[in-house]
Amino acid sequence: MAIRKKSSKNPPVLSHEFVLQNHADIVSCVAMVFLLGLMFEITAKVSIIFVTLQYNVTLPATEEQATESAFLYYYGIKDLATVFFYMLVAIIIHAIIQEYVLDKINRRMHFSKTKHSKFNESGQLSAFYLFSCIWGTFILVSENYISDPTILWRAYPHNLMTFQMKFFYISQLAYWFHAFPELYFQKTKKEDIPRQLVYIGLYLFHIAGAYLLNLNHLGLVLLVLHYFVEFLFHISRLFYFSDEKYQKGFSLWAVLFVLGRLLTLILSVLTVGFGLARAENQKLDFSTGNFNVLAVRIAVLASICITQAFMMWKFINFQLRRWREHSAFQAPAVKKKPPVTKGRSSRKGTENGVNGTVTSNGADSPRNRKEKSS
């Protein structure tokens, strides 16, 4: 009886989609633990810190709002737990968009590996930017930021926030913190990780800075403006991947990008350099959240200006690279001139050849043999 040998083949490698789904299932289980904790009295006190917004205060009704009391929020250390929970939610939503939308499109379009990763990146970011723009614009309209721009610096410090304002900032921090584990889940290439870490760090630095320094009004306006420009870029890149002839979106994005950087600098200087500089209360007070001092204002303006200069530098390099590639593609092929030799052979070669090269019926033709014999 023959004994079957064990197969020496390597075990099957798990697919990338299976790995992503496995991580999403684990994260979903962790998030469900916090939600189920709300059902029991013993664990509800802990779970509620992760799920709901903390540090709420109730302001009594005034003469203008006689029938309603205002529920406002300020920030504290417990917000880290809330950010952690919604970071898990962001990972789950990321996996849903990837599996049910982007992966199906990738199978139909048959992208290369490079286009595949860029398409996934633009698909995820365009969905996030669109959602954040709509949400942020709703807050701006509901709180009359557009009709009265002086709200950006009036009555500073803005240490009390509405539910929508605080939840917006918690969601923004949660999304950009979730981008760190996604670098592992998405199997990002090593050469792309430094670029990813730089822009993730810049987002977290500025969003957290606006949140902790009670500059949430200015931060909201600048985020909506920036997200709109970035959404246009990534949606244009998605259309470009489907049809490489599509270039109009990038041209519009280039104009709006420059205008966005200019508006960001104008609003920042107007709010921090003029509005807060003329405020009466300019004393550092951690209890009330007042950071309106000269050193903080200089640091805020310097960080904004340096970031905008860095983005413009990257933008100019990107446009120059595209211009060089376009010029190289459009340039006509230059014909090489034949090397010129001295003596009669050059003349004979030109007469008997094509483009300076000797043909097979040139030097050995009957006429030439007759001339040599004579």
C-alpha positions in Angstrom: 0.0 0.0 0.0 1.5 3.3 -1.1 2.0 5.9 1.5 1.0 9.5 0.4 3.7 12.0 1.0 2.8 15.3 2.7 2.5 18.1 0.3 5.5 20.4 0.4 3.6 23.3 -1.0 3.4 26.5 1.0 0.1 27.2 2.8 -2.3 29.5 0.9 -1.6 33.2 1.4 -4.5 35.2 2.9 -5.8 37.7 0.5 -5.6 41.4 1.2 -9.4 41.7 1.3 -9.7 38.9 3.8 -7.1 40.6 6.1 -9.0 43.9 5.9 -12.3 42.2 6.7 -10.7 40.3 9.6 -9.4 43.6 11.1 -12.8 45.2 10.6 -14.5 42.4 12.4 -12.1 42.7 15.4 -12.7 46.4 15.6 -16.4 45.9 15.3 -16.4 43.6 18.3 -14.4 46.1 20.4 -16.9 48.8 19.5 -19.8 46.6 20.4 -18.3 46.0 23.8 -18.6 49.7 24.6 -22.2 49.8 23.2 -23.3 46.8 25.2 -21.8 48.3 28.3 -24.5 51.0 28.2 -27.1 48.3 28.9 -25.8 47.4 32.4 -25.7 49.7 35.3 -22.2 48.5 36.5 -20.5 49.2 33.2 -22.6 52.1 32.0 -20.6 54.7 33.9 -17.5 53.7 32.0 -19.0 53.1 28.6 -20.8 56.4 28.6 -17.4 58.2 28.7 -16.5 56.5 25.4 -19.8 56.8 23.6 -21.2 60.2 24.5 -19.7 63.7 24.7 -18.5 64.8 28.1 -18.2 68.1 30.0 -21.7 69.6 29.3 -23.1 72.6 31.0 -26.6 74.0 31.0 -27.1 77.7 30.6 -30.4 79.1 31.9 -32.9 80.7 29.5 -32.5 84.4 28.8 -35.0 87.0 27.8 -34.1 86.4 24.1 -34.5 82.6 24.6 -37.2 82.5 27.3 -38.5 79.0 26.4 -35.2 77.1 25.8 -32.1 76.4 27.8 -28.7 76.2 26.1 -26.7 73.0 26.4 -23.0 73.7 25.7 -19.8 71.8 26.1 -16.2 72.4 26.9 -13.2 70.1 26.5 -11.2 67.9 29.0 -9.1 64.8 29.3 -12.1 62.5 29.0 -12.4 63.6 25.4 -9.5 61.2 24.6 -11.8 58.2 25.4 -14.5 59.6 23.1 -12.0 60.1 20.3 -10.8 56.5 20.8 -14.3 55.1 20.4 -15.1 57.1 17.3 -11.7 56.2 15.9 -13.0 52.6 16.0 -16.2 53.7 14.2 -14.0 55.4 11.5 -12.1 52.2 10.9 -15.4 50.3 10.5 -16.8 52.9 8.0 -13.5 52.8 6.2 -13.7 49.1 5.8 -17.4 49.3 4.6 -16.5 51.9 1.9 -13.5 49.8 0.8 -15.3 46.5 0.5 -18.7 47.5 -0.9 -17.7 50.4 -3.1 -14.0 50.8 -4.0 -13.1 47.1 -4.3 -16.0 46.5 -6.7 -14.9 49.4 -8.9 -11.3 48.1 -8.8 -12.4 44.7 -10.1 -14.2 46.3 -13.0 -11.5 48.8 -14.0 -8.5 46.4 -13.6 -6.2 49.0 -12.3 -2.5 48.5 -11.8 -1.0 48.2 -8.3 0.0 51.9 -8.3 -3.3 53.1 -9.6 -5.1 50.7 -7.2 -3.6 52.3 -4.1 -4.1 55.8 -5.3 -7.7 55.1 -6.3 -8.4 53.7 -2.8 -6.8 56.7 -1.2 -8.7 59.3 -3.3 -11.9 57.3 -2.9 -11.7 57.3 0.9 -10.6 60.9 1.2 -13.2 62.3 -1.2 -16.0 60.6 0.8 -14.6 62.1 4.0 -14.0 65.6 2.6 -17.5 65.7 1.1 -19.1 64.7 4.3 -17.0 67.1 6.4 -17.8 70.0 4.0 -21.5 69.4 4.2 -21.4 69.1 8.0 -19.2 72.0 8.5 -21.2 74.3 6.2 -24.4 73.3 8.1 -22.7 74.5 11.4 -21.5 77.7 9.8 -25.0 78.5 8.5 -26.8 77.5 11.7 -24.5 79.6 13.9 -24.5 82.7 11.6 -20.8 82.6 10.8 -21.3 83.7 7.2 -23.6 86.6 8.0 -21.4 87.9 10.8 -17.7 87.2 10.3 -16.8 89.0 13.6 -17.9 85.9 15.4 -14.4 84.5 14.5 -12.8 86.7 17.2 -15.6 88.4 19.1 -16.2 87.2 22.7 -13.0 85.2 22.8 -12.3 82.7 24.5 -14.7 80.4 22.7 -14.4 77.8 25.5 -18.1 76.7 25.3 -19.2 74.8 22.2 -22.5 73.6 20.9 -23.1 69.9 20.5 -22.6 70.0 16.7 -19.3 72.0 17.1 -17.8 69.7 19.7 -18.9 66.5 17.9 -17.4 67.8 14.7 -14.0 68.3 16.3 -14.2 64.9 18.0 -15.0 63.3 14.7 -12.2 65.1 12.9 -9.6 64.0 15.5 -11.0 60.4 15.4 -10.7 60.2 11.7 -7.1 61.4 11.4 -6.1 59.2 14.4 -7.7 56.2 12.6 -5.4 56.9 9.6 -2.4 55.5 11.6 -3.6 51.9 11.9 -5.0 52.1 8.3 -1.4 52.4 7.1 -0.9 48.8 8.4 -4.4 47.5 7.4 -4.0 48.8 3.8 -0.5 47.5 3.5 0.9 50.9 2.5 4.3 50.8 0.7 7.3 51.8 2.8 8.2 54.6 0.4 4.7 56.1 0.8 4.6 56.0 4.6 6.7 59.2 5.2 4.4 61.2 3.0 1.3 59.8 4.7 2.7 60.5 8.2 3.5 64.1 7.3 0.1 65.1 6.2 -1.7 63.1 8.9 0.5 64.9 11.5 -0.2 68.3 10.0 -4.0 67.7 10.2 -3.8 66.5 13.8 -1.5 69.4 14.8 -3.8 72.1 13.4 -7.1 70.5 14.4 -6.0 69.8 18.0 -4.4 73.3 18.2 -7.6 75.0 17.2 -9.6 72.8 19.6 -7.3 73.3 22.6 -6.6 77.0 22.1 -10.4 77.7 21.8 -10.0 78.9 18.3 -12.7 76.5 17.1 -14.6 79.1 15.2 -11.6 80.0 13.0 -10.6 76.3 12.7 -14.0 75.4 11.4 -14.0 78.0 8.7 -10.4 77.1 7.6 -11.2 73.3 7.6 -14.3 73.7 5.4 -12.4 75.9 3.0 -9.4 73.5 2.8 -11.6 70.3 2.6 -13.5 71.7 -0.3 -10.4 72.3 -2.3 -9.0 68.9 -1.4 -12.3 67.2 -2.3 -12.1 68.7 -5.8 -8.6 67.4 -6.2 -9.4 63.8 -5.2 -12.7 63.6 -7.2 -10.8 64.9 -10.2 -8.2 62.2 -9.7 -11.0 59.5 -9.6 -12.3 60.8 -12.9 -8.8 60.8 -14.3 -8.3 57.1 -13.4 -11.5 56.2 -15.3 -10.5 58.4 -18.3 -7.0 59.8 -18.6 -8.2 62.4 -21.0 -10.0 64.2 -18.2 -7.9 67.2 -17.1 -10.3 70.0 -16.6 -10.8 69.2 -12.9 -7.1 69.6 -12.2 -7.1 73.0 -13.9 -10.0 74.2 -11.7 -8.4 72.7 -8.6 -5.1 74.5 -9.3 -6.9 77.9 -9.4 -8.9 77.2 -6.3 -5.9 75.8 -4.4 -4.0 79.1 -4.8 -7.2 81.1 -3.8 -7.7 78.8 -0.8 -4.2 79.5 0.4 -4.7 83.2 0.0 -8.1 83.2 1.8 -6.6 81.1 4.6 -3.8 83.7 5.2 -6.3 86.6 5.0 -8.7 85.1 7.5 -5.9 84.0 9.9 -4.3 87.5 9.9 -7.7 89.2 10.2 -8.7 87.0 13.2 -5.5 86.5 15.1 -3.5 89.6 14.0 -6.2 92.2 14.2 -9.3 90.9 16.0 -7.7 89.1 18.9 -4.9 91.7 19.1 -7.4 94.5 19.8 -9.4 92.5 22.4 -9.5 93.9 26.0 -8.6 90.7 27.8 -5.1 89.7 26.8 -4.0 87.7 29.9 -3.1 84.1 29.9 -5.7 82.2 32.0 -5.9 78.4 31.9 -9.0 78.3 34.0 -11.1 80.3 31.5 -9.2 79.0 28.5 -7.9 82.4 27.5 -4.7 82.1 25.4 -4.9 85.5 23.8 -1.3 86.6 24.5 1.3 87.9 22.0 3.5 84.7 22.1 0.5 82.4 21.4 -0.7 84.7 18.6 2.7 84.7 17.0 3.0 81.0 17.2 -0.4 80.5 15.7 0.3 82.8 12.8 3.7 81.3 12.2 2.4 77.7 12.1 -0.3 78.7 9.7 2.0 80.7 7.4 4.7 77.9 7.4 2.1 75.3 6.6 0.7 77.3 3.7 4.2 78.0 2.4 5.0 74.3 2.5 1.8 73.4 0.7 2.5 76.1 -2.0 6.0 74.7 -2.4 4.7 71.2 -2.9 2.0 72.5 -5.3 4.6 74.4 -7.4 6.8 71.3 -7.7 3.8 69.2 -8.7 2.8 71.6 -11.4 6.4 71.9 -12.7 6.6 68.2 -12.9 3.3 67.9 -14.8 4.4 70.7 -17.2 7.7 68.9 -17.9 6.0 65.6 -18.5 3.4 67.3 -20.8 6.2 69.1 -22.7 8.2 65.9 -23.2 5.1 64.1 -24.5 4.1 66.8 -26.9 7.6 67.6 -28.3 8.1 66.2 -31.8 10.8 63.7 -32.4 14.0 65.3 -33.7 15.6 63.6 -36.6 19.3 62.8 -36.1 21.6 64.3 -38.7 24.1 61.9 -40.4 27.8 62.3 -39.6 29.6 64.2 -42.4 32.8 62.6 -43.8 35.5 64.2 -45.9 36.4 63.4 -49.5 34.6 61.9 -52.5 33.0 59.1 -50.5 30.6 61.6 -48.8 29.4 62.9 -52.1 29.0 59.4 -53.6 27.2 58.3 -50.4 24.8 61.2 -50.6 24.1 60.6 -54.3 23.8 56.9 -54.1 22.2 56.6 -50.7 19.0 57.5 -48.8 19.5 60.0 -46.0 23.2 59.7 -46.2 23.4 55.9 -46.1 24.8 53.8 -49.0 22.3 51.5 -50.7 23.0 48.0 -52.0 22.8 49.2 -55.6 25.1 52.2 -55.3 28.8 51.4 -55.1 28.3 48.1 -57.0 26.1 49.3 -59.8 27.2 48.5 -63.4 27.7 52.2 -64.2 30.3 52.6 -61.4 32.1 49.4 -62.5 32.2 50.9 -66.1 33.7 54.2 -64.8 36.4 52.3 -62.8 37.4 50.2 -65.9 37.8 53.3 -68.1 
